[in-house]
Amino acid sequence: MQVGPPTAPVPPPRPARRDTGPWPVVAAAVTGVWAVLVAVPGQLAGWVVDQLVLVAGLDRAVTVWPVVALVTVLLVGAPTLALALIPRSPAIRATGRAWLAGTLVLGALTLLRALPPVHHEAYLAALAAAAVVVAVALDRIARRRSAPPAPAGAPGGSSDGTAGPGGVPGGASAGAAGGGAPGDGTAGGGRGGRFGPVTLLAVAAGLASLVPWVWVGALGGALETLLAGLAAAALGALAGVLLGPAFWTAFAVGTPPRPARLVLVGGLVAGVTLALLGAGAGQSGAQLPALLLLPPLGFVLGALEAAARHAGRPAGRGPVRWLVGLALVGPLAFTDPEEVTVLLATTRDVPFWVAVATGAAFAVAVLLAVGYGVLLARTRARAPRRGLAGLTAAALLAAVVVVYAVPGQPGLHGERLLVVLREQADLTGIPGGAPGRAGRDARAAEVYRRLVATAERTQGDLRRELGRLRLHPTPYYLVNAIETDGGPAVRAWLAGRPEVSRVLVSQRLRPLPAAAPPTRGTVPAPTGPTWNVSLIGADRVWSELGVTGAGVVVGSSDSGVDGRHPALAAGFRGGDDSWYDPWEHRRTPADRGGHGTHTVGSAVGRNGIGVAPGASWVGCVNLDRNLGSPARYLDCLQFMLAPFPPGGDPLTDGRPQRAPDVLTNSWGCPPVEGCDPGALRPATAALAAAGILVVAAAGNTGPYCGSIADPPAPYPDVLTVGAVDRARQLTRFSSRGPAAGGAAKPDLVAPGAGVPSAFPGGGYATLDGTSMATPQVAGVVALMWSANPALVGNLDRTRRILADTATPAGSPADAPCGGARNLVGAGLVDAYAAVRAARAADLG
């Protein structure tokens, strides 16, 4: 029944005009290639810049990713916009609009990488929220443009049949163009509702692409995993908007539509769109796998769409959402972007396994594209059956579960938090005691007592509350702190407590499917003192002064030590409190990486490689796969102040009288590992108060001024060491001062270029770095204290002797960074002169 005045009949849409000639197709092809050539190198370049900044020790370049986003949008957006507006072909205009929308999505999501990688949960939450917001916005635009045409003369509703955003033809409703409401997720030729056969086949394909990730990857924490799943689902929903029914309608030519056009042409356009989406899906490094594995899935979607339309109606958004969402769970949930780094790329570590998973997932995607295209997209193919599709999806789900539980790395492996309390132990007025070891032991015992008492008194309430919440607190005393489980919400709660100073992220490495093969030394054993030992005169100390370091103990915190190496085995102090491995809890000294074996060899190794071959050593593992965390560094520094037996409690079973005399530390704790500039400051202050000399590497982030930044190198109570070459010239890689606050650093330099030393397996290796220079200075201190035991624990006098006896070292002629003091410190350490001065020192 008609109500109101009669309305004029709506004229039928005019058939869309087609461009003549091949040029629109050529323009579309060139634009697609251009989009990929801009987006992929842009993402690679951004990641490489991030890595270079990390390796160089510079402050994170926050502007890198906004610049990448802007350049990509400008370079890709202009031709895709032209492609979306100028051609008359609905398919080509749909292509341009899909790519334009994908480019804008990439630009928006790329901006999120301004968030530091250490706050991964915050990034994933922002990614999920941004994807939802963009999806809703694009969906509303598409719905508005695809509304039914208005009466003649009324605004809105194009009647020329041209495509709207996402390829929705104007003058037709979304339901008419897409076979149902755009967001209804229906699939499978109108049969089976939300989980029709086509949707189930999409789920199966997504699960198949997930199998390689559950095999080689590992999940983070509970919240991190949940947020990764939500981000993947949100990105899947966004892909559903970009590649919804209206998009495929532009390629559905003929009745029924020609499958080849949907699969090959529509799939290719969809693949480029997914490449643009994948480029923005993940923090720096994690998006690189998505760039490779998503594009082939465009052809899978084309095959699914062809099967659905052959059965009678479009597939809807459901298959797109499920396939893309499940595919993105792999790189988002099963990798940690902080571990996709060149720092770990030299061995079979996370970058290697991410590449393996990416290659396998890509191969799966290609096989799916071929298989689905052959089986589902033939013109006379039989429509897929729901039962068979359901069994396929169930079988793939079972495969994912089995692979995850058996050859995979099940469990949660997220980061922890280090809660630093406001109150730190008062170590003023520590009695000096007698000179030498007796006085040092008395001071160490008193420092240990005060530190533990402060921790027990101030941590009790917080530890009980964290235990009640099942957050597994671990107390520390060297820095009054607690390590605990927890994500951003727990961190915010802890940061607001009055007794808490700040909360740091304490990194935790995710397990690997197989350990990297152990490193082995390949250089022959030296036939006499190595060049570096002779350069600083240590061999003259042995031969002319008869001092080899006997009676002094050097402590090493590093990747471990090969305790069976012929140059090191005899120097191990032994007992049940000379070795600690907080990572794997190995009871005997071992080293997979080789770095720690090399540094200990330079300090106390025999056969001509060590500066103090008569000294003993104790060891602790604070690095695993070349990465550490604030808590692991504290584990080892606490062990050095008060060693304890296996299984002992550091707060109750420590033995400060067994502390080593001097510590060699060829490591630093950068922000990517969770440290801030003051993270370990109370620890080195406590060790100095106990009379234990901490020697630390300046770092390998030169030639930039002010690059001595990562704890503990900048601290005033640490003896910081730079590196020179055979010609006594400062190496380019040696970090420069000044340290924070303008303090002059480094304190000394030692040979650090081409240094031969011990390596696991009984062999030897030649390495570069301030890591190699540092143990040589620790060895010189061992010689000094062996020559005059009364100097043990007298840190001020020892440092003065080292500075006064150092010899000139070459530095750049223009003396940048505020002068030579911030380049080479007091100069090149001179073992012979230092030991003679130490022996002559009157400590009355």
VENKA-V744942 format. One record per pair of residues at least 24 apart in sequence whose C-alpha atoms are under 7 Angstrom apart, sorted by the first residue. I is the first residue (numbers start at 1). J is the second residue. Records with the same first field share a line. If there is no record, write none. Layout:
I: J / J
This chain:
10: 151 / 152
13: 159 / 160 / 161 / 171
14: 159 / 160 / 161
15: 161
16: 160 / 161 / 162
17: 88 / 89
18: 88 / 89
19: 87 / 88 / 89
24: 87
28: 83 / 92
31: 79 / 80
32: 272
35: 76
36: 272
38: 72
39: 72 / 276
42: 68
43: 279
47: 284 / 285
51: 341 / 342
55: 701
56: 701
57: 701 / 707
62: 114
65: 110 / 111 / 113 / 114
66: 110 / 111
69: 107 / 110 / 111
70: 107
73: 103 / 104 / 107
76: 103
77: 103
90: 162 / 163 / 250
91: 250 / 251
93: 163 / 167
94: 163 / 166 / 167 / 247 / 250
95: 269
97: 165 / 166 / 167
98: 166 / 242 / 273
99: 273
102: 273 / 276 / 277
103: 276
105: 277
106: 276 / 277 / 279 / 280
109: 280
110: 280
113: 283 / 284
117: 283 / 337 / 338
118: 672
121: 224 / 227
124: 227 / 228 / 231
125: 227
127: 231
128: 230 / 231 / 234
131: 234 / 235 / 238
132: 234 / 238
135: 237 / 238 / 241
139: 241
142: 166
143: 174
145: 170
146: 170 / 171 / 172 / 173 / 174
147: 172 / 173 / 174
148: 172 / 173
166: 242 / 246 / 247
167: 246 / 247 / 250
168: 246 / 247
174: 246
177: 246 / 249
178: 245 / 246 / 249 / 314 / 316
179: 313 / 314
182: 244 / 245 / 316
183: 317
185: 316 / 317 / 318
186: 315 / 316 / 317 / 318
187: 308 / 314 / 315 / 316 / 318
188: 308 / 315
189: 308 / 309 / 311 / 312 / 313 / 314 / 315
190: 312 / 313
194: 318
196: 386
197: 384 / 385 / 386 / 389
198: 304 / 308 / 315 / 319
199: 318 / 319
200: 389 / 390 / 393
201: 389 / 393
202: 319 / 322 / 323
203: 322 / 323 / 393
204: 392 / 393 / 396
205: 323 / 368
206: 322 / 323 / 324 / 326 / 327
207: 326 / 396 / 397 / 400
208: 364 / 396
209: 327 / 361 / 364 / 365
210: 326 / 327 / 330
211: 400
212: 357 / 360 / 361
213: 330 / 334 / 357
214: 400 / 403 / 404 / 408
215: 403 / 404 / 407 / 408
216: 353 / 357 / 408 / 512 / 513
217: 334 / 335 / 409
218: 334 / 335 / 409 / 410 / 510 / 511
219: 333 / 334 / 411 / 412 / 413
220: 412 / 413 / 414
221: 412 / 413 / 414 / 415
222: 412
223: 487
225: 333
228: 329 / 332 / 333
229: 329 / 333
232: 325 / 326 / 328 / 329
233: 325
235: 325
236: 320 / 321 / 322 / 324 / 325
237: 321
239: 320 / 321
240: 317 / 320 / 321
243: 270
244: 316 / 317
245: 314 / 315 / 316 / 317
256: 310
258: 379
259: 306 / 377 / 378 / 379
262: 302 / 306
263: 299 / 302 / 303 / 373
264: 299
266: 302
267: 298 / 299 / 301 / 302
268: 298 / 299
270: 298
271: 295 / 296 / 297 / 298 / 299
282: 332
283: 337
284: 337
285: 337 / 340
286: 331 / 332 / 337
289: 331 / 358
290: 328 / 331
292: 362
293: 358 / 361 / 362 / 365
296: 365 / 366 / 369
297: 365 / 369
299: 369
300: 368 / 369 / 372 / 373
303: 372 / 373 / 376 / 377
304: 376
306: 377
307: 376 / 377 / 383
310: 383
311: 383
344: 625 / 626
347: 516
348: 516
349: 516
408: 513
409: 511 / 513
413: 508 / 510
414: 508
415: 505 / 506 / 507 / 508
416: 483 / 484 / 485 / 486 / 505 / 506 / 507 / 508
417: 483 / 484 / 485 / 486 / 503 / 504 / 505 / 506
418: 481 / 482 / 483 / 484 / 503 / 504 / 505 / 506 / 631
419: 481 / 482 / 483 / 500 / 502 / 503 / 504
420: 480 / 481 / 482 / 500 / 501 / 502 / 503
421: 480 / 481 / 499 / 500 / 501
422: 499 / 500 / 501
424: 480
425: 450 / 451 / 454
435: 790
436: 789 / 790 / 791 / 792 / 793
437: 792 / 793
440: 690 / 691 / 793
441: 656 / 657
443: 690 / 691
444: 656 / 690 / 691
445: 656 / 657
447: 686 / 690
448: 656
451: 477 / 478
452: 477 / 651
455: 480
478: 638 / 682 / 683 / 686
479: 682 / 683
483: 631
504: 674 / 675
505: 674
506: 629 / 630 / 631 / 673 / 674
507: 629 / 673 / 674
518: 592 / 593
519: 592 / 593 / 594 / 760
520: 759 / 760 / 761 / 763
521: 759 / 760 / 761 / 762 / 763 / 764 / 765
522: 763 / 764 / 765
523: 763 / 764 / 765
524: 763 / 764
525: 763 / 764
526: 608
528: 607 / 608
529: 608 / 609
530: 608 / 609
532: 751 / 755
533: 611
536: 829 / 830 / 831
537: 830 / 831 / 832
538: 611 / 831 / 832
540: 832
541: 832
547: 783 / 786 / 787
548: 612 / 613 / 614 / 615 / 783
549: 612 / 613 / 614 / 615 / 782 / 783 / 786
550: 614 / 615 / 786
551: 615 / 786
552: 615 / 616 / 661 / 782 / 785 / 786
553: 615 / 616 / 617 / 660 / 661 / 662
554: 616 / 617 / 618 / 660 / 661 / 662 / 663
555: 617 / 618 / 619 / 640 / 660 / 662 / 663 / 664
556: 600 / 618 / 619 / 620 / 663 / 664 / 665
557: 619 / 620 / 621 / 622 / 636 / 664 / 665
558: 596 / 620 / 621 / 622 / 623 / 665 / 666
559: 591 / 593 / 595 / 596 / 621 / 622 / 623 / 624
560: 589 / 590 / 591 / 596 / 597 / 619 / 620 / 621
561: 589 / 590 / 591 / 596 / 597 / 619
562: 589 / 590 / 591 / 597 / 760
563: 589 / 590
565: 760 / 761 / 762
566: 762
567: 605 / 606 / 607
568: 601 / 605 / 606
571: 615 / 616 / 617
572: 616 / 617 / 618
573: 616 / 617 / 618
576: 645 / 646
577: 643 / 644 / 645
578: 618 / 619
579: 618 / 619 / 620
580: 619 / 620 / 621
581: 620 / 621
582: 621
591: 760
593: 625
594: 759 / 760
597: 758 / 759 / 760
598: 757 / 758 / 759
599: 771 / 772 / 775
600: 775
601: 757 / 758
602: 757 / 775 / 776
603: 775 / 776 / 778 / 779
604: 779
609: 757
611: 776 / 779 / 780
612: 779 / 780 / 782 / 783
615: 782
628: 673
629: 673 / 674
630: 674 / 675
641: 687
661: 692 / 693
662: 692 / 693 / 694 / 778
663: 693 / 694 / 695 / 778
664: 694 / 695 / 696 / 774 / 775 / 778
665: 695 / 696 / 697
666: 696 / 697 / 771 / 774
667: 697
668: 710 / 711 / 712
669: 710 / 711
670: 710
677: 710 / 711
680: 711 / 712
681: 715
684: 717
685: 717
688: 717
691: 793 / 794 / 795
692: 793
693: 795
694: 718 / 719
695: 719 / 720 / 774 / 778
696: 720 / 721 / 774
697: 721 / 722 / 770 / 771 / 774
698: 722 / 735 / 746 / 770
699: 734 / 735 / 770
700: 733 / 734 / 735 / 769 / 770
701: 733 / 734 / 735
702: 732 / 733 / 734 / 735 / 736
703: 732 / 733 / 734 / 735 / 736
704: 735 / 736
705: 736 / 737 / 738 / 817
706: 736 / 737 / 738 / 739
707: 735 / 736 / 737
708: 735 / 736 / 737 / 739
709: 739
714: 739 / 740
719: 747
720: 745 / 746 / 747 / 748
721: 746 / 747 / 748 / 749 / 750 / 770 / 773 / 774
722: 746 / 748 / 749 / 750 / 770 / 773 / 824
723: 749 / 750 / 751 / 752 / 769 / 770 / 773
724: 749 / 750 / 751 / 752 / 753
725: 751 / 752 / 753
726: 751
728: 809 / 810
729: 809 / 810 / 811
730: 810 / 811 / 824
734: 770
736: 822 / 823
737: 817 / 822 / 823
738: 817 / 822
744: 821 / 822
745: 821 / 822 / 825
746: 822 / 823 / 824 / 825
747: 825 / 826
748: 824 / 825 / 826 / 827 / 828 / 829
749: 824 / 825 / 827 / 828 / 829
750: 776 / 777 / 828 / 829
777: 829
780: 831
783: 835
784: 834 / 835 / 838
787: 835 / 838 / 839
788: 838 / 839
801: 834 / 837
802: 829 / 834
805: 830 / 833 / 834
806: 830
